[in-house]
Amino acid sequence: MKSFSAFGGILAASALCLTLSACSSSTGSAGGPTTSASSGGSASASAGANGSTGSTGTGGTTGSTSGGATGGTAGGSTSGGTAGGSTTGGSTGGGLAACTGSQVTVGVGTGGAATGHLEVALLFTNVSGKSCTLYGYPGVAGLDSGGHQVVQATRTLRGFTGGLAQGATAPSTITVPANGRVSAMLEWTDVPEGNATSCPTYDGVLVTPPGTKTSTRLASLQPNACTLQIHPVVSGTTGDQQ
């Protein structure tokens, strides 16, 4: 009988222990339950020591809304024209808008030659009553007798006869005053290379001001050229930035 009572006491004590354990597990002795909040960010809230209830997560910061300037209001030139106008964007600077095709006419300036290199300045005249800007390279293509483009001028910062100033690493945005002019140097060589015995003569060139899709055929300009280079637009009418 005494042994049975002791065993019963052990069972009662075990039951009491289980009850106490069940009670204590609901509060947590080392941090309590963890509550997660996910309303946009990755914030989480953990209960503190002694089983205190965790504070509700704030939901994290709202995702970034920065996605680049809308519409590129300081954009610069747009896609090139038929003869491959410059597609390189640049700041318009001073709040001036980029020149449109209807604002700019194309003409031929002075030319020259030196040791197998020939040159001519392409002129861009702002015929509107409002200043605008040009940035980068004109598109220039050599044409055959049918008016088809057969070669595109290579774009280089500076050549043998002109272009950007020595040491320049990129074109600059050029302001074209109302009724004013700026220019770009077109140069070529008339010396055959490799196995060639002569250079082709082009039946005019097609010129597209930077940032426009308006092309002009210059029938009077017929270079006998093995290579063609075009340099960026610069201020003045010589096509050469000193």
Buried (B, 14 or more C-beta within 10 A) or exposed (E): EEEEEEEEEEEEEEEEEEEEEEEEEEEBEEBBEEBEBEEEBEBEBEBEEEBEEBEEBEEBEEEEEEEEEEEEEEBBBBEBBBBBBBBBBBEBBEEBBBBBBEBBBBBBBEBEEEEEBBBBBBBBBBEBEEBBBBBBBBBBBBBBEEEEBEBBBEBBBBBBBBBBEEEBEEBBBBBBEEEBBBBBBBBBBBEEEEEEEEBBEBBBBBBBBBBBBBBBBBEEBBBEBBBBBBBBBBBBBBBBBE
